[in-house]
Amino acid sequence: MHGPERSNLRVTDNATEGLAPQTTIDAKFRKRGFLPEEDPLTAFPSNSEFAVLDETGRDLPSLLHDRGFRHYARTLNIPLWPENRAHPREALHKCFGSGINS
């Protein structure tokens, strides 16, 4: 087994000197890593057309026990996903690849 060339070794007070080039990490990456600078919203704004999804999602566990749930679900006015935004399934494909069923 060969060790490092003696000409590359230096005795210094800094143990990492000469081992790897120093890189500067942007402050936002030191603080949050790969996460966005701000946490995502935990709910749609109350005046959003999508607020019905939050309400239904919150109540879903108890709604599933109700025998009239299917009828109720058919009456929900759920807005279509805007065309200029990625569809959630497309976002999953981008994140996880083709392992997501279409």
KOLVEXVEX-184988 format. One line per field, with one value per atom (N, C-alpha, C, O): x, y, z; atom name. Coordinates in nm, 2 decimals. Example, Ala and Ser with C-alpha at 12.3 -4.5 7.8 and 13.67 -1.06 7.14 Angstrom:
<pts>
u = (1.32 1.23 1.32 1.42 1.28 1.37 1.29 1.34)
v = (-0.57 -0.45 -0.33 -0.33 -0.22 -0.11 0.00 0.11)
w = (0.78 0.78 0.78 0.85 0.71 0.71 0.79 0.80)
atom = (N CA C O N CA C O)
</pts>
This chain:
<pts>
u = (0.08 0.00 0.09 0.19 0.06 0.14 0.07 -0.05 0.15 0.10 0.12 0.16 0.08 0.09 0.24 0.32 0.26 0.39 0.44 0.36 0.56 0.61 0.62 0.60 0.63 0.64 0.51 0.50 0.40 0.26 0.23 0.13 0.30 0.27 0.33 0.44 0.25 0.30 0.25 0.14 0.34 0.30 0.26 0.33 0.13 0.07 -0.02 -0.04 -0.07 -0.16 -0.30 -0.39 -0.33 -0.46 -0.45 -0.38 -0.52 -0.51 -0.57 -0.53 -0.66 -0.72 -0.64 -0.68 -0.54 -0.47 -0.40 -0.34 -0.42 -0.36 -0.44 -0.40 -0.55 -0.62 -0.73 -0.74 -0.80 -0.90 -0.91 -0.89 -0.95 -0.97 -1.08 -1.19 -1.07 -1.17 -1.28 -1.25 -1.41 -1.52 -1.60 -1.61 -1.67 -1.75 -1.90 -1.94 -1.97 -2.11 -2.19 -2.18 -2.28 -2.37 -2.45 -2.48 -2.47 -2.54 -2.67 -2.71 -2.75 -2.88 -2.87 -2.96 -2.77 -2.75 -2.70 -2.73 -2.62 -2.57 -2.69 -2.69 -2.79 -2.90 -3.01 -3.06 -3.04 -3.16 -3.12 -3.21 -3.00 -2.96 -3.03 -3.03 -3.09 -3.16 -3.30 -3.37 -3.35 -3.49 -3.50 -3.41 -3.62 -3.65 -3.62 -3.63 -3.60 -3.57 -3.69 -3.67 -3.81 -3.93 -4.00 -4.00 -4.06 -4.14 -4.26 -4.32 -4.31 -4.43 -4.55 -4.55 -4.66 -4.78 -4.83 -4.82 -4.90 -4.96 -5.11 -5.17 -5.16 -5.30 -5.32 -5.24 -5.42 -5.45 -5.51 -5.57 -5.49 -5.56 -5.71 -5.76 -5.77 -5.92 -6.00 -6.11 -5.95 -6.02 -5.98 -6.03 -5.90 -5.86 -5.97 -6.05 -5.97 -6.07 -6.03 -6.12 -5.91 -5.87 -5.89 -5.86 -5.95 -5.97 -6.06 -6.05 -6.15 -6.24 -6.15 -6.20 -6.04 -5.95 -5.90 -5.89 -5.86 -5.82 -5.93 -5.91 -6.05 -6.16 -6.20 -6.22 -6.20 -6.24 -6.13 -6.16 -6.00 -5.89 -5.89 -5.87 -5.93 -5.93 -6.04 -6.02 -6.16 -6.27 -6.28 -6.36 -6.18 -6.19 -6.20 -6.28 -6.12 -6.13 -6.27 -6.31 -6.34 -6.47 -6.57 -6.67 -6.55 -6.64 -6.64 -6.74 -6.52 -6.51 -6.60 -6.64 -6.63 -6.72 -6.87 -6.95 -6.90 -7.03 -7.08 -7.02 -7.19 -7.25 -7.29 -7.29 -7.31 -7.35 -7.23 -7.25 -7.11 -6.99 -6.98 -6.95 -7.01 -7.00 -7.09 -7.06 -7.21 -7.31 -7.25 -7.26 -7.21 -7.15 -7.03 -7.02 -6.94 -6.82 -6.86 -6.79 -6.97 -7.01 -7.06 -7.06 -7.10 -7.16 -7.05 -7.07 -6.93 -6.82 -6.78 -6.77 -6.76 -6.72 -6.57 -6.52 -6.49 -6.35 -6.29 -6.32 -6.22 -6.17 -6.07 -5.99 -6.06 -5.96 -5.82 -5.82 -5.72 -5.58 -5.55 -5.57 -5.49 -5.46 -5.36 -5.27 -5.39 -5.31 -5.16 -5.07 -5.14 -5.00 -4.91 -4.80 -4.97 -4.89 -4.87 -4.95 -4.77 -4.74 -4.85 -4.89 -4.90 -5.00 -4.92 -4.81 -4.99 -4.92 -4.85 -4.74 -4.91 -4.85 -4.73 -4.63 -4.73 -4.61 -4.50 -4.38 -4.53 -4.43 -4.37 -4.25 -4.45 -4.40 -4.31 -4.21 -4.35 -4.26 -4.12 -4.02 -4.12 -4.00 -3.91 -3.79 -3.98 -3.90 -3.86 -3.75 -3.95 -3.92 -3.91 -3.88 -3.92 -3.90 -4.02 -4.13 -4.00 -4.11 -4.17 -4.25 -4.12 -4.18 -4.32 -4.39 -4.37 -4.50 -4.60 -4.57 -4.70 -4.80 -4.88 -4.92 -4.91 -4.99 -5.13 -5.22)
v = (-0.12 0.00 0.12 0.13 0.22 0.34 0.45 0.47 0.53 0.64 0.77 0.76 0.88 1.01 1.04 1.01 1.11 1.16 1.25 1.34 1.24 1.32 1.47 1.55 1.50 1.64 1.71 1.83 1.63 1.69 1.71 1.78 1.65 1.66 1.79 1.82 1.86 1.97 1.96 1.92 1.99 2.00 2.14 2.23 2.15 2.28 2.27 2.15 2.38 2.38 2.34 2.29 2.35 2.32 2.18 2.16 2.08 1.94 1.92 1.82 2.00 1.98 2.05 2.03 2.12 2.19 2.10 2.00 2.11 2.03 1.90 1.83 1.88 1.75 1.77 1.68 1.88 1.91 2.06 2.13 2.09 2.24 2.29 2.23 2.41 2.48 2.52 2.58 2.50 2.55 2.64 2.62 2.73 2.82 2.77 2.76 2.75 2.71 2.83 2.90 2.86 2.97 2.96 2.85 3.08 3.08 3.01 2.95 3.03 2.96 2.81 2.75 2.76 2.61 2.56 2.45 2.64 2.61 2.60 2.52 2.69 2.70 2.60 2.53 2.58 2.50 2.38 2.30 2.36 2.25 2.27 2.38 2.17 2.17 2.22 2.24 2.25 2.29 2.44 2.51 2.47 2.61 2.71 2.67 2.83 2.93 2.95 2.97 2.93 2.94 2.81 2.74 2.77 2.65 2.67 2.78 2.55 2.56 2.59 2.57 2.64 2.66 2.53 2.42 2.53 2.41 2.40 2.29 2.50 2.50 2.61 2.70 2.59 2.69 2.81 2.79 2.93 3.05 3.03 2.97 3.08 3.06 3.11 3.06 3.21 3.26 3.19 3.23 3.09 3.02 2.92 2.87 2.91 2.81 2.67 2.58 2.65 2.51 2.49 2.38 2.59 2.57 2.45 2.39 2.42 2.30 2.17 2.08 2.17 2.05 2.03 1.92 2.15 2.14 2.10 2.02 2.16 2.12 1.97 1.90 1.92 1.78 1.69 1.59 1.73 1.65 1.64 1.54 1.75 1.76 1.67 1.60 1.67 1.59 1.45 1.37 1.41 1.28 1.16 1.07 1.15 1.03 1.00 0.89 1.11 1.08 1.07 0.99 1.13 1.12 0.98 0.93 0.91 0.78 0.68 0.57 0.71 0.62 0.65 0.57 0.75 0.79 0.72 0.72 0.65 0.57 0.67 0.62 0.79 0.89 0.96 1.05 0.91 0.98 0.99 1.09 0.88 0.88 0.98 1.05 0.99 1.09 1.23 1.31 1.25 1.38 1.41 1.53 1.32 1.34 1.38 1.46 1.32 1.36 1.50 1.56 1.55 1.69 1.80 1.92 1.75 1.85 1.92 1.86 2.05 2.13 2.15 2.25 2.05 2.06 2.12 2.07 2.23 2.30 2.22 2.14 2.24 2.17 2.24 2.35 2.16 2.21 2.30 2.27 2.42 2.52 2.46 2.39 2.50 2.45 2.49 2.42 2.61 2.66 2.61 2.66 2.52 2.46 2.31 2.25 2.26 2.11 2.04 2.07 1.93 1.84 1.76 1.73 1.74 1.66 1.54 1.50 1.46 1.33 1.36 1.29 1.47 1.51 1.55 1.51 1.61 1.65 1.53 1.52 1.43 1.30 1.23 1.18 1.23 1.17 1.24 1.17 1.37 1.44 1.41 1.40 1.39 1.36 1.21 1.19 1.12 0.98 0.90 0.78 0.95 0.88 0.80 0.83 0.71 0.64 0.53 0.45 0.51 0.42 0.45 0.37 0.57 0.61 0.57 0.60 0.50 0.45 0.57 0.66 0.57 0.68 0.65 0.73)
w = (0.00 0.00 0.00 0.08 -0.09 -0.10 -0.02 -0.02 0.05 0.12 0.04 -0.07 0.09 0.02 -0.01 0.07 -0.11 -0.14 -0.03 0.02 0.01 0.12 0.09 0.18 -0.04 -0.08 -0.06 -0.05 -0.05 -0.04 0.11 0.14 0.20 0.34 0.40 0.37 0.49 0.56 0.70 0.73 0.79 0.93 0.96 0.95 1.00 1.03 1.15 1.20 1.20 1.31 1.26 1.34 1.13 1.08 1.02 0.92 1.08 1.04 0.90 0.84 0.85 0.72 0.61 0.49 0.64 0.53 0.44 0.48 0.31 0.21 0.18 0.09 0.25 0.23 0.12 0.04 0.12 0.02 0.00 0.09 -0.12 -0.15 -0.07 -0.05 -0.02 0.06 -0.03 -0.14 0.00 -0.07 0.02 0.14 -0.05 0.03 0.00 -0.11 0.11 0.11 0.13 0.24 0.04 0.06 0.19 0.23 0.26 0.39 0.39 0.48 0.28 0.28 0.28 0.33 0.22 0.22 0.36 0.40 0.43 0.56 0.66 0.75 0.64 0.73 0.70 0.79 0.57 0.53 0.45 0.41 0.41 0.32 0.18 0.13 0.13 0.00 0.01 -0.10 0.13 0.15 0.10 0.10 0.06 0.02 0.14 0.25 0.11 0.21 0.31 0.43 0.26 0.34 0.34 0.24 0.46 0.46 0.37 0.36 0.32 0.23 0.32 0.44 0.25 0.32 0.38 0.31 0.49 0.54 0.51 0.53 0.45 0.41 0.30 0.29 0.21 0.12 0.19 0.29 0.14 0.20 0.21 0.12 0.31 0.33 0.21 0.19 0.14 0.02 -0.11 -0.22 -0.10 -0.22 -0.27 -0.19 -0.40 -0.46 -0.41 -0.42 -0.36 -0.32 -0.17 -0.12 -0.10 0.04 0.07 0.18 -0.02 0.00 0.02 0.08 -0.04 -0.03 0.11 0.17 0.17 0.31 0.41 0.50 0.38 0.47 0.45 0.55 0.33 0.31 0.36 0.43 0.34 0.40 0.55 0.61 0.61 0.76 0.81 0.91 0.74 0.79 0.73 0.77 0.64 0.57 0.66 0.63 0.77 0.85 0.90 0.90 0.95 1.00 0.88 0.89 0.77 0.66 0.60 0.55 0.61 0.55 0.63 0.58 0.75 0.83 0.80 0.84 0.74 0.71 0.58 0.48 0.59 0.48 0.36 0.25 0.39 0.29 0.22 0.15 0.25 0.20 0.05 -0.01 -0.01 -0.16 -0.22 -0.32 -0.17 -0.22 -0.20 -0.28 -0.07 -0.04 -0.13 -0.18 -0.15 -0.23 -0.38 -0.44 -0.43 -0.56 -0.57 -0.68 -0.46 -0.46 -0.45 -0.46 -0.41 -0.39 -0.52 -0.62 -0.51 -0.62 -0.61 -0.56 -0.66 -0.66 -0.78 -0.89 -0.77 -0.89 -0.97 -0.91 -1.10 -1.18 -1.14 -1.11 -1.16 -1.14 -1.25 -1.37 -1.22 -1.32 -1.42 -1.39 -1.55 -1.66 -1.65 -1.70 -1.60 -1.60 -1.48 -1.46 -1.40 -1.29 -1.32 -1.40 -1.27 -1.28 -1.21 -1.10 -1.27 -1.21 -1.10 -1.12 -0.99 -0.88 -0.93 -0.89 -1.02 -1.07 -1.15 -1.14 -1.23 -1.30 -1.20 -1.23 -1.10 -1.00 -0.93 -0.91 -0.90 -0.85 -0.95 -0.90 -1.07 -1.17 -1.18 -1.19 -1.17 -1.17 -1.05 -1.06 -0.93 -0.81 -0.80 -0.76 -0.84 -0.81 -0.94 -0.92 -1.05 -1.17 -1.22 -1.17 -1.30 -1.37 -1.28 -1.32 -1.15 -1.06 -1.02 -0.96 -1.04 -1.01 -1.11 -1.23 -1.08 -1.18 -1.23 -1.15 -1.36 -1.42 -1.40 -1.45)
atom = (N CA C O N CA C O N CA C O N CA C O N CA C O N CA C O N CA C O N CA C O N CA C O N CA C O N CA C O N CA C O N CA C O N CA C O N CA C O N CA C O N CA C O N CA C O N CA C O N CA C O N CA C O N CA C O N CA C O N CA C O N CA C O N CA C O N CA C O N CA C O N CA C O N CA C O N CA C O N CA C O N CA C O N CA C O N CA C O N CA C O N CA C O N CA C O N CA C O N CA C O N CA C O N CA C O N CA C O N CA C O N CA C O N CA C O N CA C O N CA C O N CA C O N CA C O N CA C O N CA C O N CA C O N CA C O N CA C O N CA C O N CA C O N CA C O N CA C O N CA C O N CA C O N CA C O N CA C O N CA C O N CA C O N CA C O N CA C O N CA C O N CA C O N CA C O N CA C O N CA C O N CA C O N CA C O N CA C O N CA C O N CA C O N CA C O N CA C O N CA C O N CA C O N CA C O N CA C O N CA C O N CA C O N CA C O N CA C O N CA C O N CA C O N CA C O N CA C O N CA C O N CA C O N CA C O N CA C O N CA C O N CA C O N CA C O N CA C O N CA C O N CA C O N CA C O)
</pts>
